[in-house]
Amino acid sequence: LSVALPSVEIPVMIRINRSPLCNVKLNANFTELESNVFVNNAYAEDAENLLTFDVDVSLGNITFHQKD
């Protein structure tokens, strides 16, 4: 699965529940807020336009990348 994220100005939060059989790739501008919760540089706790992903993966590859 390949997810094209919008502009870097849009705040994004990604929650991932994964198994050892999956691989998740994130952009360099993501940091781990807490265990398996990642946010980009535009993230703010009270952001009105927050884009969230709740991903549960047991097998496969997921890549989050900026839309060109």
C-alpha positions as CSV (number, residue, x, y, z in Angstrom):
1,L,0.0,0.0,0.0
2,S,1.4,3.4,-0.9
3,V,-0.2,6.5,0.7
4,A,0.4,9.9,-0.9
5,L,0.2,12.6,1.7
6,P,-0.8,16.1,1.0
7,S,1.3,19.2,1.5
8,V,3.8,19.3,4.4
9,E,1.7,22.1,5.9
10,I,-1.1,19.7,6.6
11,P,-0.8,18.1,10.1
12,V,-0.8,14.3,10.0
13,M,-1.0,11.7,12.7
14,I,-0.4,8.0,12.0
15,R,-1.3,5.3,14.5
16,I,0.1,1.9,13.6
17,N,-0.7,-1.5,15.0
18,R,1.7,-3.9,13.3
19,S,3.1,-7.4,13.4
20,P,6.7,-8.5,12.8
21,L,5.6,-9.5,9.3
22,C,4.9,-6.0,8.1
23,N,7.1,-3.1,7.0
24,V,6.1,0.6,7.4
25,K,8.1,3.4,5.8
26,L,7.6,7.1,6.8
27,N,9.0,10.4,5.5
28,A,12.0,11.8,7.4
29,N,9.7,14.7,8.7
30,F,7.8,12.2,11.0
31,T,8.7,11.7,14.6
32,E,7.3,9.2,17.1
33,L,5.1,11.0,19.5
34,E,4.5,7.9,21.6
35,S,4.8,4.1,21.0
36,N,3.6,3.4,17.4
37,V,2.1,7.0,17.0
38,F,3.9,9.2,14.5
39,V,3.3,12.9,13.6
40,N,4.7,15.2,11.1
41,N,6.4,18.6,11.7
42,A,3.1,20.5,11.1
43,Y,1.3,18.6,13.9
44,A,-0.3,20.5,16.7
45,E,-2.5,18.9,19.4
46,D,-5.4,21.3,18.7
47,A,-5.1,21.4,14.9
48,E,-8.5,21.8,13.2
49,N,-7.4,20.2,9.9
50,L,-5.6,17.2,11.4
51,L,-5.4,14.2,9.0
52,T,-5.3,10.9,10.9
53,F,-4.6,7.3,9.9
54,D,-5.3,4.3,12.0
55,V,-3.5,1.4,10.4
56,D,-3.7,-2.2,11.5
57,V,-1.3,-4.4,9.5
58,S,-0.4,-8.0,9.9
59,L,1.4,-8.7,6.7
60,G,2.7,-6.5,3.9
61,N,4.3,-3.1,3.2
62,I,3.0,0.4,3.7
63,T,4.7,3.5,2.5
64,F,3.7,7.1,3.5
65,H,5.2,9.6,1.1
66,Q,4.6,13.3,0.1
67,K,2.7,13.8,-3.0
68,D,5.0,15.2,-5.8
